[in-house]
Amino acid sequence: MIDQSLSRRDFVKVTSIAGGGIMLGFSLLTDAEPTAHAGTAFSPNAYVSIDANGLVTLMSPNPEIGQGVKTALPMILAEELDVQWDKVAVEMAPLDPRFGNQMAGGSGAVRQRFLPIRNAGATARVMLISAAAQQWAASEDDCYAENAFVIHKPSGKKLGYGELSSKAALLPVPASVKLKDPKDFKIIGTRVHNIDNHKIITGQPLYGIDTRREGMLFAVSARPPAFGKTLKSFDDTETRKVTGVKNVVKAGNVVAVLATSTWAAKKGRDVLKVVWEDTGKLESTADHNLAFTDFINKKADTPSRNDGDVDAALAAGTKVIEAVYDVPALSHANMEPLNFFADVRDGKVELYGPTQVPANLRSSVARALNVPQETITLSMPRQGGGFGRKLQPDNGVEAALISQAAKVPVQMLWMREDDMQGDFYRPATAFKYRATIGPDNAIAAWHVSGAVLAAANGRGNATIPNGFPAASIPNFRSDNHGLPSNIQTGPWRAPTSNAACFADESFLDELAHEMKKDPIALHLELIDKAKKQPVGKPGYDPDKLKSVVDLVAEMSGWGKKKAPNVYQGFATHFSFATYAAHVAEVTKKADGTLRVTKVYCAVNCGRVINQSGAENQVEGAIVDGLSHALFSKVTFNKGAVEQTNFHTYKFLRMKDAPIEVIVKFVPSEDAPTGLGEPGLPPMAPAVGNAIFAATGKRYRKLPFELGKV
């Protein structure tokens, strides 16, 4: 058995609940495993309740944005509590200081809460056993829990959790408990359907866009058509003539049309006359690219990593291999358009809608409205994707400002064109690599200089200085440059990794062919050096990286003869404490064009909680990564986005999707690590390397646009 200590202070209260029952509040303070991408540790409080009927309820404090936490977290609880899966209910928790940091991002919810929730479930189980033993005047050693009952082994007597809940609530919380031995797990590691599946496929109201309240109006706003423009004036004469339009209000830098339906609000906005004035630089992608070219051809004042002497090694090399890679800006383009409900009246603020950062959104609304945070209540629905977009609080702030100005409850909705122009984009990046091969046919020097579209302060990293292949090359330098910009940028699924992995793994493939080495063999050679003779400290675990490389090579039959016109490409990456390796297969069709037909993926993410959910996350990341590798880009012209909707911002279609995606997980006893993002970064380089295998040509600029290859 695993002995895990749980102090009394980890439990904030043990109280009886209405109707007779037990409620356990537990601290979720935990430290993330230190890694290159480890973020700040979570420290929320959450509550488990067991009612008199034996129903176990978990208040889930993390926003459900499609990553499956609303299913995975209760699975962990049910495992340690020893209850049947159908005896667990889950409710989304409102924003409440008792829950601590309630955010969704960084692939962190399950990995941060795994042990604390296990402790909470095990402690509840121990207390229920104690309550039963007292009622029977028996030894606790003669009692055990199973399927929401406590059973007395000698007599076979049993009591349900519901029958014991009130008595258990009066007991002292044990100072320490024993967790289940993983070999006894019955729920963790199995396949469990997403608990909202039925509601989703039957169209039940789950999302913020479904919100309806008495007296509510629908709001659609006119917002700046370009970065660098602000509102000067507007004329709403024609708008107020549109049937259904009830009001027009200014809210910050937007003009909102309020109506009895979203369509009426949109039609009213269409005839609204707005004058925008230039108050900032109107930037274009062409200008960014020129600046990037200047940046990547010089060193940073301070390198992000500097092992050995790169300049000397490059100068001594008989041949320097150079390559430049370009990665475009991207929109999050969530399928659920941005929306939020707000009711600002009578000194109170009620908010309800999609956000990944509820606490930040509430504080932002408080500042915007100039009201105390204590007057604001915030609840969250299930969300139709996030991918980092909803780490920004602007949708909630806009809805609150509109409601305050109009003095009515509002459902604010962005049109797709609004979302495309008003996003916080994945920043465009550029990379220049220089490397030389030594007389021993090993990489002697590696220099990467990266430039990224950054915030107004010019801060930002394009490269991952401590990621692979750092620590495996004797002379290694990583430089970063940030281009100041008034264009909004922000986290996008697997931030930094989504671009840097493409460049790193593509250039490694180039070097492998230059050295006449198999690409996977080169990776294994470098991984072995990072383990046995590291140059500086690696920001990754060589053994875990090797585990996914070995597994995906075996899965894909790497190096073995393939069917005619089938070609493979490989890439691997470490992010969010998880290791992923991909082999992409492309098939050359009769007309010479290419299609990605199969993808193999190996993942080392610690213990898998929900096999079905884990596969879903990785498969989704692969399809998402492929979509953006092949089709998607955002470009700017004088501050305006040129891709206004899905007719110009291209997404993967069914006909372009892989015929088969095969995912396997490296068996592990380690605690779970991140899973929502790590499957995406290796996709673009794996495909690019497969394209090279098929055509002999390098495509160093995303998107690939296979139809043109």
FIGU-472820 format. One line per 3 residues: number of its first residue (from 0); their letters; for each residue x, y, z of C-alpha. Coordinates in steps of 0.05 Angstrom, whole numbers, plus 5000, padded with zeros to 4 digits. Each point is the difference from the previous one (the first is absolute). Example, Ala and Ser with C-alpha at 12.3 -4.5 7.8 and 13.67 -1.06 7.14 Angstrom:
BEGIN
0	as	5246:4910:5156 | 5027:5069:4987
***
This chain:
BEGIN
0	mid	5000:5000:5000 | 5022:5071:4987 | 5004:5042:5063
3	qsl	4982:5072:4988 | 4996:5048:5059 | 4943:5049:5001
6	srr	5003:5052:5056 | 4938:5028:5035 | 5013:5068:4970
9	dfv	4991:4970:4931 | 4926:4994:5017 | 4965:5066:5011
12	kvt	4937:4970:5027 | 4960:4938:5013 | 4927:5016:5008
15	sia	4931:4969:4996 | 4962:5020:4938 | 4927:5011:4989
18	ggg	4960:4936:5002 | 5054:4964:5039 | 5068:4987:4969
21	iml	5074:5016:5000 | 5036:5056:4964 | 5076:4998:4997
24	gfs	5038:5061:4979 | 5071:4984:4979 | 5060:5041:4983
27	llt	5026:4991:4929 | 5066:5033:5014 | 5052:4961:4962
30	dae	5066:5013:4965 | 5008:4985:4926 | 5058:4956:4981
33	pta	5056:5049:4983 | 5008:5001:4924 | 5017:5049:4945
36	hag	4926:5017:4994 | 4979:4993:5072 | 4956:5058:5019
39	taf	4978:5027:5067 | 4970:4946:5044 | 4923:4999:5011
42	spn	4972:5007:5070 | 4923:4997:4997 | 4951:4970:5051
45	ayv	4945:4955:4976 | 4944:4959:5034 | 4975:4930:4999
48	sid	4930:4988:5024 | 4964:4935:5014 | 4925:5005:5011
51	ang	4954:4954:5039 | 4986:4961:4937 | 5074:4986:4990
54	lvt	5008:5047:4940 | 5071:5027:4997 | 5006:5070:4971
57	lms	5065:5033:4979 | 5000:5074:4991 | 5048:5008:4941
60	pnp	5036:5067:5006 | 5038:4998:4934 | 4965:5025:4937
63	eig	4981:4943:4953 | 5024:5022:4932 | 4999:4933:4966
66	qgv	5062:4972:5035 | 4958:4950:5039 | 5012:5022:5072
69	kta	4926:4995:5015 | 5007:4925:4989 | 5072:4986:5022
72	lpm	4998:5034:5068 | 4939:4962:5025 | 5031:4935:4974
75	ila	5059:5013:5047 | 4953:5014:5058 | 4955:4940:4986
78	eel	5061:4954:4998 | 5025:5018:5069 | 4931:5006:5029
81	dvq	4981:4931:4975 | 4934:5019:4967 | 4970:4978:4935
84	wdk	5010:5049:4943 | 4925:5011:4993 | 4998:5023:5073
87	vav	5041:5062:4987 | 4971:5066:4978 | 5039:5061:4978
90	ema	4980:5073:5005 | 5039:5058:4973 | 5021:5044:5058
93	pld	4988:5075:4998 | 5058:5046:5011 | 5013:4997:5075
96	prf	5063:5017:5040 | 4993:4933:5036 | 5019:4966:4935
99	gnq	5065:5039:4991 | 5026:5010:4930 | 4945:4977:4953
102	mag	5033:5003:4932 | 5006:4954:4940 | 5066:5006:4963
105	gsg	5068:4970:4994 | 4972:4929:4997 | 5001:5003:5076
108	avr	4933:4982:5031 | 5008:4925:5008 | 5074:5000:5013
111	qrf	4992:5051:5056 | 4941:4966:5033 | 5016:4926:4994
114	lpi	5028:4988:5070 | 4957:5050:5038 | 4936:4971:4972
117	rna	5025:4929:5013 | 5013:5022:5072 | 4931:5030:5006
120	gat	4966:4937:4975 | 5043:4954:5043 | 4987:5043:5062
123	arv	4925:4998:4989 | 5004:4925:4992 | 5040:4991:5064
126	mli	4951:5044:5039 | 4941:4960:4973 | 5033:4935:5021
129	saa	5013:5030:5069 | 4926:5020:5006 | 4977:4930:4982
132	aqq	5050:4968:5048 | 4973:5043:5057 | 4928:4983:4983
135	waa	5016:4926:5001 | 5048:5006:5059 | 5050:4965:4956
138	sed	5073:5008:4982 | 5015:5044:4939 | 5048:4946:4978
141	dcy	4940:4953:4991 | 4965:5050:4953 | 5012:5020:4928
144	aen	4967:5044:4948 | 4972:4976:4934 | 4951:5030:4950
147	afv	4975:5054:5048 | 4990:4951:5058 | 5041:4985:5062
150	ihk	5001:4925:5012 | 5016:4963:5064 | 5043:4941:4978
153	psg	4984:4951:5057 | 4924:5008:4997 | 4988:5024:4930
156	kkl	4958:5059:5026 | 5003:5063:4958 | 4978:5073:5004
159	gyg	4994:5048:4941 | 5039:5064:4998 | 4935:5040:5004
162	els	4982:4965:5065 | 5068:5017:5030 | 5010:5070:4973
165	ska	4970:5039:5059 | 5039:4959:5051 | 5064:5006:4961
168	all	4993:5075:4999 | 5007:5002:5075 | 5066:4963:5001
171	pvp	5069:5032:5005 | 5038:5003:4935 | 5057:4949:5000
174	asv	5070:5029:4999 | 5022:4953:4945 | 4968:4949:4954
177	klk	5023:4944:4955 | 4985:5006:4927 | 4980:4941:4957
180	dpk	5055:4958:4970 | 4997:5015:4925 | 4994:4926:4985
183	dfk	4932:5003:5033 | 4974:5056:4955 | 4932:4985:4969
186	iig	4983:5067:4969 | 5065:5038:4988 | 5030:4978:4934
189	trv	4935:4974:4971 | 4957:5027:4944 | 4945:5047:5024
192	hni	4956:5040:4954 | 4999:5075:5010 | 4944:5013:5050
195	dnh	4970:5055:4956 | 4998:4959:4936 | 4925:4988:5002
198	kii	4984:5073:5014 | 5047:5022:4944 | 4973:4955:4946
201	tgq	4927:5013:5019 | 5010:5076:4998 | 4985:5014:5073
204	ply	5019:5069:5026 | 5071:4994:5025 | 5036:5060:4973
207	gid	5002:5074:5015 | 4966:5015:4934 | 4939:4961:5025
210	trr	4988:5049:5057 | 4930:5030:5005 | 4975:5045:5056
213	egm	4938:5041:5010 | 5007:5070:4970 | 5065:4982:4966
216	lfa	5020:5035:4935 | 5049:4975:4948 | 5060:5043:4985
219	vsa	5045:5003:4939 | 5055:5053:4998 | 5036:5040:4947
222	rpp	5073:4998:5018 | 5064:5028:4969 | 5012:4974:4929
225	afg	5076:5001:5010 | 5052:5003:5056 | 5020:5072:5008
228	ktl	4930:5028:4992 | 4953:5026:5054 | 4929:5023:5003
231	ksf	4988:5074:4982 | 4925:5006:4990 | 4938:4962:4976
234	ddt	4931:5014:4972 | 4946:4950:5020 | 4941:5032:4964
237	etr	4990:4943:4950 | 5016:4947:5051 | 4943:5021:5046
240	kvt	4952:4990:4942 | 5015:4925:4995 | 4945:4956:5027
243	gvk	5019:4970:5067 | 5055:5050:5016 | 4989:5029:5070
246	nvv	5062:5041:5015 | 5069:5021:4977 | 5055:5014:5051
249	kag	5074:5016:5001 | 5041:4951:5042 | 5073:5017:5001
252	nvv	5028:4997:4930 | 4938:4965:4970 | 4929:5019:4983
255	avl	4949:4948:5020 | 4932:4989:4968 | 4949:4968:5046
258	ats	4940:4963:4972 | 4949:4946:5012 | 5041:4950:4960
261	twa	5072:4992:4977 | 4978:5007:4927 | 4965:5066:5014
264	akk	5061:5025:5037 | 5045:4980:4941 | 4953:5033:4950
267	grd	5001:5063:5042 | 5075:4999:5003 | 5004:4992:4925
270	vlk	4969:5069:4989 | 5036:5034:5058 | 5045:5057:4976
273	vvw	5065:5001:5038 | 5060:5045:4992 | 5067:4970:5021
276	edt	5063:5041:5007 | 5073:4979:4994 | 5033:5004:5069
279	gkl	5056:4950:4991 | 5044:4967:4948 | 4962:4960:4947
282	est	5046:4939:4994 | 5006:4951:4942 | 5028:4930:4996
285	adh	5049:5022:4946 | 5031:5049:5050 | 5004:4946:5053
288	nla	5036:4954:4953 | 5052:5052:4983 | 5013:5013:5074
291	ftd	5005:4925:5013 | 5053:4993:4946 | 5041:5054:5033
294	fin	4992:4968:5069 | 5018:4928:4983 | 5064:5021:4965
297	kka	5029:5027:5064 | 5013:4977:5071 | 4960:5021:5059
300	dtp	5034:5044:5052 | 4993:4942:5049 | 4992:4929:4974
303	srn	4945:4956:5029 | 5050:4943:5002 | 5074:4999:4983
306	dgd	5040:4935:5005 | 5071:4997:4975 | 5023:5048:4945
309	vda	4953:4998:4941 | 5036:5053:4960 | 5067:4964:5004
312	ala	4968:4933:4983 | 4963:5028:4940 | 5063:5035:4975
315	agt	5039:4935:5006 | 4948:4958:4964 | 5012:4980:4928
318	kvi	4927:5012:4984 | 4946:5041:5034 | 4928:4978:4988
321	eav	4950:5057:5003 | 4925:5002:4998 | 4945:5051:5014
324	ydv	4930:4980:5024 | 4938:5044:5000 | 4938:4988:5041
327	pal	4938:5045:4991 | 4953:5031:5050 | 4938:4958:5015
330	sha	4931:5012:5027 | 4970:4957:5055 | 4935:4996:4960
333	nme	4962:4962:5054 | 4938:4967:4972 | 4960:5034:5056
336	pln	5000:5074:4982 | 5020:5046:5057 | 4941:5017:5044
339	ffa	4983:5019:5071 | 4939:5016:5043 | 5002:5060:5047
342	dvr	4948:5032:5045 | 5025:5064:5033 | 4945:5030:5042
345	dgk	4984:5023:5070 | 5072:4999:5023 | 5010:4928:4981
348	vel	5034:4966:4941 | 4980:4930:4976 | 5046:4969:4948
351	ygp	4992:4934:4963 | 5040:4976:4941 | 5062:4967:4971
354	tqv	5067:5017:5030 | 5065:4964:5016 | 5017:5050:5054
357	pan	4939:5016:5042 | 5038:5036:5056 | 5036:5045:4951
360	lrs	4936:5013:4962 | 4965:5021:5065 | 5056:5047:5021
363	sva	5002:5029:4930 | 4925:5013:5001 | 5007:5032:5069
366	ral	5052:5048:4974 | 4960:5016:4937 | 4936:5014:5038
369	nvp	5035:5030:5060 | 4963:4954:5049 | 5025:4955:5056
372	qet	5014:4928:4980 | 4955:4978:5057 | 4940:5026:4962
375	itl	5014:4953:4941 | 4977:4928:4993 | 5028:4958:4944
378	smp	4980:4931:4976 | 5025:4959:4941 | 4966:4954:4950
381	rqg	5033:4947:4959 | 5041:5033:4946 | 5006:4987:4926
384	ggf	5076:5002:4998 | 5051:5048:5028 | 5070:4985:4973
387	grk	5025:5062:5038 | 4951:5051:4972 | 4958:5001:5063
390	lqp	5061:5014:5043 | 4982:5072:4981 | 4942:5032:5038
393	dng	4977:5048:4946 | 4934:4964:4984 | 4976:5005:5071
396	vea	5023:5071:5008 | 4964:5021:4936 | 4935:4968:5022
399	ali	5003:5033:5068 | 5013:5069:4971 | 4941:4992:4952
402	sqa	4954:4978:5056 | 5023:5057:5044 | 4988:5051:4945
405	akv	4932:4971:4979 | 4977:4983:5071 | 4972:4932:4976
408	pvq	5025:4928:5000 | 5035:4985:4935 | 5025:4940:4960
411	mlw	5060:5027:4962 | 5020:4961:4937 | 5058:5010:4951
414	mre	4991:4984:4927 | 5055:4958:4968 | 5028:5062:4966
417	ddm	5005:5034:5067 | 5038:4941:5028 | 5048:4998:4941
420	qgd	5016:5075:5007 | 5000:5003:5076 | 5039:4938:5019
423	fyr	5063:4995:5042 | 5038:4963:4946 | 5053:4947:5001
426	pat	5059:5046:4984 | 5036:4994:4934 | 5072:4975:5008
429	afk	5063:4990:4959 | 5061:4958:5014 | 5070:4997:4969
432	yra	5043:4939:5013 | 5074:4990:4988 | 5035:4934:5015
435	tig	5064:4964:4982 | 5018:4927:4999 | 5066:4977:5031
438	pdn	5050:4950:4972 | 4967:4946:5042 | 4935:5012:4962
441	aia	4967:5029:5062 | 4968:5069:5008 | 5056:5045:5024
444	awh	4962:5066:5005 | 4928:5023:5000 | 4977:5072:5000
447	vsg	4927:5022:4997 | 4977:5072:4998 | 4926:5011:5008
450	avl	4955:5060:4992 | 4928:5005:5023 | 4944:5051:4995
453	aaa	4997:5024:5072 | 4961:5047:5043 | 5012:5075:5001
456	ngr	5059:4989:5047 | 5034:4955:4949 | 5006:4941:5048
459	gna	4991:4930:4976 | 5036:4936:4983 | 4999:4963:4934
462	tip	5047:4944:5019 | 5000:4949:5057 | 5073:5007:5022
465	ngf	5002:4940:5048 | 4958:4953:4957 | 5028:4944:4957
468	paa	5052:4998:4969 | 5031:5047:5053 | 5050:4964:5045
471	sip	5018:4950:4945 | 5043:5047:4957 | 5067:5027:5025
474	nfr	4990:5070:4970 | 4929:5024:5005 | 4971:5070:5000
477	sdn	4928:5024:5001 | 4983:5074:4988 | 4932:5033:5006
480	hgl	4973:5065:4973 | 4932:5032:5012 | 4969:5047:4949
483	psn	4957:5053:5036 | 4930:5003:4972 | 4931:5027:5015
486	iqt	4969:4937:4971 | 4972:4957:5055 | 5035:4934:5011
489	gpw	4992:4947:5053 | 5005:4926:5017 | 4976:4952:4945
492	rap	4997:4925:5011 | 5071:4979:5023 | 5028:5071:5001
495	tsn	5070:5009:4971 | 5005:4924:4991 | 4951:5002:4942
498	aac	5049:5040:4958 | 5068:4983:5029 | 4989:4925:4994
501	fad	4985:5008:4925 | 5065:5037:4989 | 5044:4957:5047
504	esf	4976:4933:4976 | 5001:5020:4926 | 5071:5024:5005
507	lde	5021:4937:5037 | 4971:4960:4942 | 5041:5042:4952
510	lah	5063:4986:5039 | 4985:4926:5002 | 4997:4997:4924
513	emk	5062:5043:4994 | 5036:4951:5046 | 4969:4940:4963
516	kdp	4970:4975:5065 | 4931:4974:5013 | 4960:5057:5035
519	ial	4977:4956:5057 | 5071:4972:5008 | 5026:5071:5005
522	hle	4949:5017:5053 | 5019:4938:5041 | 5074:5018:4993
525	lid	4988:5070:5026 | 4954:4976:5056 | 5055:4952:5022
528	kak	5050:5057:5003 | 4952:5044:5040 | 4994:4943:5050
531	kqp	5072:4976:5005 | 5041:5062:4982 | 4954:5061:5007
534	vgk	5027:5068:4981 | 4966:5043:5052 | 4932:4978:5028
537	pgy	4946:4972:4955 | 4930:5027:5010 | 4971:4930:4988
540	dpd	5009:4928:5023 | 5041:4962:4948 | 4971:4933:5021
543	klk	4928:5022:4993 | 5015:5033:4933 | 5032:4935:4976
546	svv	4939:4961:5024 | 4954:5034:4950 | 5051:4999:4943
549	dlv	5010:4926:5008 | 4925:4986:5005 | 4979:5041:4940
552	aem	5056:4968:4958 | 4973:4932:5018 | 4927:5020:4989
555	sgw	5013:5028:4931 | 5048:4948:4974 | 5051:5055:4990
558	gkk	5055:4980:4952 | 4961:4942:4972 | 4976:4997:4928
561	kap	4934:5036:4988 | 4947:4995:4947 | 5015:5036:4934
564	nvy	4993:5076:5005 | 4998:5000:5076 | 5052:5042:5037
567	qgf	5013:5013:5074 | 5023:5060:5041 | 5019:5002:5073
570	ath	5000:5053:5056 | 4999:5001:5075 | 4992:5052:5054
573	fsf	4994:5012:5076 | 4950:5049:5027 | 4957:5007:5063
576	aty	5039:4943:5033 | 4979:4952:4945 | 5038:4967:4944
579	aah	4970:4987:4931 | 5029:4970:4937 | 4965:4997:4932
582	vae	5010:4964:4935 | 4958:5028:4944 | 4987:4962:4936
585	vtk	4986:5036:4935 | 4975:4966:4937 | 5017:5027:4931
588	kad	4938:4997:4957 | 4997:4985:4926 | 4999:5074:4983
591	gtl	5063:5011:5041 | 4966:5036:5058 | 5009:4977:5072
594	rvt	4952:4981:5056 | 5015:4984:5073 | 4969:4931:5006
597	kvy	5024:4973:5067 | 5030:5027:5064 | 5033:4959:5055
600	cav	5010:5033:5068 | 5035:4976:5063 | 4988:5039:5065
603	ncg	5032:4997:5069 | 4953:5040:5044 | 5006:4961:5065
606	rvi	4940:4961:5023 | 4940:5005:4953 | 4936:5015:5038
609	nqs	4948:4990:4945 | 5025:4959:4941 | 4943:5026:4956
612	gae	5010:5073:5020 | 5075:4995:4993 | 4995:4973:4929
615	nqv	4949:5053:4983 | 5047:5055:5024 | 5060:4974:4960
618	ega	4959:4985:4937 | 4969:5069:5004 | 5068:5032:5007
621	ivd	5026:4961:4940 | 4942:5022:4956 | 5006:5072:5025
624	gls	5075:5000:4987 | 4990:4971:4931 | 4946:5051:4983
627	hal	5045:5058:5017 | 5061:4969:4967 | 4963:4992:4934
630	fsk	4951:5058:4995 | 4996:5055:5053 | 5033:5068:5004
633	vtf	4984:5071:5021 | 5030:5059:4964 | 4991:5074:5013
636	nkg	4993:5059:4953 | 5003:5068:5033 | 4976:4971:5066
639	ave	4942:4960:4970 | 4997:4924:4996 | 4995:4977:4928
642	qtn	4966:4933:5018 | 4930:5021:5022 | 4964:4933:5006
645	fht	5007:4926:4984 | 4998:5012:4925 | 5069:5032:5005
648	ykf	5025:4973:5067 | 5005:4928:4978 | 4988:4940:5045
651	lrm	5010:4925:4988 | 4941:4967:4965 | 4979:4928:5006
654	kda	5031:4984:4933 | 5068:5023:5025 | 4999:4966:5068
657	pie	5044:4939:5012 | 4965:4934:4985 | 5029:4972:5064
660	viv	5031:5028:5064 | 5032:4950:5047 | 5018:5022:5071
663	kfv	5036:4960:5053 | 5022:5020:5069 | 5065:4979:5034
666	pse	4980:4961:5063 | 5017:5041:5060 | 4991:5001:5076
669	dap	5015:5075:5002 | 4947:5051:5016 | 4962:5028:4940
672	tgl	5032:5056:4959 | 4970:5047:4949 | 4960:4972:4941
675	gep	4958:5054:4966 | 5058:5031:4963 | 5062:4955:4992
678	glp	4971:4961:4941 | 4999:5061:4956 | 5072:5026:4992
681	pma	5031:4939:4965 | 4946:4997:4947 | 5025:5055:4953
684	pav	5073:4976:4998 | 4980:4927:4993 | 4958:5018:4939
687	gna	5053:5046:4972 | 5053:4946:5007 | 4954:4950:4966
690	ifa	4990:5050:4942 | 5075:5003:4993 | 5004:4924:4999
693	atg	4948:4999:4945 | 5025:5058:4957 | 5072:5015:5019
696	kry	4979:5072:5012 | 5001:5039:5066 | 4940:5043:5017
699	rkl	5024:5047:5055 | 4939:5045:5003 | 4932:4985:5030
702	pfe	4947:4985:4977 | 5023:4946:4951 | 4938:5003:4956
705	lgk	5007:4929:4975 | 4958:5013:4939 | 5056:5044:4974
708	v	5057:4954:5019
***
